Amino acid sequence: MQAATIRGRGKIIVLILFTGLITLFHFLIPTDQHSFHVLHIALRKLYFLPPVMAAAWYGIRGAVYVTLLTSFLFTLHAILDWPGNYMEQANQGGELVSFWVVGLVAGWLFSREQCHLRDLVQANEETLLGLVSALDMKEHNTNLHSQRVRQYTLLLADRFHLDEAEKKAIGFGALLHDVGKIAVPDHILLKSTPFTGEERRIMNEHPAVGYNIVNRIKFLRGAAEIVYAHHERFDGSGYPRGLKGKDIPFGARLFAVVDVYDALTSIRPYRTPVSHEEALAEIGKGSGGHFDPQVVEVFLTLPRQEFDAINAAVAADSMLSTL
């Protein structure tokens, strides 16, 4: 079961239990003594909390549902124990109306804030897309590499039933994997002949440079680990830290397979692309060496149609963004 689902159910259980406890004590506590009556009134005020909690967690829709529930429970108690005092009757009626005012206003405010946060997340993502597209254009002569590998990696991550937070971090890590190459001089980055020893050393520093860049941004710290480890190999022969096996972050193990697949199947200045089937054969050969065997096993089961759909969608989005 995904962690997000567990958290969602946990919130519902908390709301039900909290509302149930308020109702239970509200019904059971007598009102014939002054001290008990004060406690009874205080418990009625707690009915305001569940609608606000629902608003914070679920927005306006959650606030409406929970306010309906609390209104029903409050009204049921009022009917069973309707006071003879007109002022108390008016007070209870006012509280019933107040439940809706508090619930709906809180729901509207939290829903509006959630919309603003989604807009901010989208703006951040669009900014990141622009930055990595510029780097891709410079190195690969295409602005689609990072977007493709991000979608391929998420496609693969779906098969492992990761929660949304993990998938988001993995997606951003895949998108930003080569951001550290911004510090690599052009005469090395764009070189078409083999690197010298010093040039290779400089090039191999880009995962650490990328990590230092991305890790400064709080919401990208999970992605930073993938940026740092995306050139590690399952057998420990990768760089920059020589991590081995399960010491490599899982997202980086997913990405390693995807990155090689895209490199093999896309047009590069120094090499012609191979077919989907040839790329899968090469990846199969790397199982246990370059790649995590479990990840390779799952990757090889992905239908080609899903890769083609991602390619088409990324290309279409790129065309729309240039209009």
C-alpha angles and dihedrals in degrees: 000000000000119000092234090057091049091050091048092052090045091058091050091050091050091051093049094046094045093048090045093052092049090050094046095053092040091057096041103045110090122226101207094098123060096232091050091046091055090051090047091055092046090054090053089059090057089067086079092067103066094057091049092048090049090048091053093048103034108015126225096337093054091046091054094050095047093043088054089053096047091044091053093049093045092047092048091055091046091053093048094046103026108173122231091219111097092208091054090048090053090046092054091047090051091050091052090054090045091057088063095043092051095041097047096042092048091046092050093047094048092045090052091050090049089054090050091050091050089050090050092049090050091049091050091049093049090051091051091048090054093050097048092042089057090051092047091050090052098048107026100026087237133088094208106069098089093042092050095049090047092056093042090051092050090048089055093043090056089064090060094053096234120174122255095259092054092046092049092052091047091048093052091045090054092046094050099035096118099036089112090068087078085084094051113099114247094239088063100034094051098037114130096192126072117288123250118235092264093046091051090051091053093046091049091058093068096091091056092044090049091049092053090051098046097038090064089068110078099212091049099052092104089051091049091068090057092047089052095049104035093108096046117114128219092238092053097253095114132095159288095013103011093236116182136208117323091001086079111086110258093237090055090051089053092046094049091065094044094047092055091046092054092045090053097045101040130078114263128176092241100043143030117238122256127221124270091253093050091050091052090051091053092048091049089055090055095055110126092010112055094004141046105256092220091054092047091050091055094040092056090058095058111112116245089229090068092055090048090050091052091048091051094046094049091047091049092049090050092052092049092050091056094052 
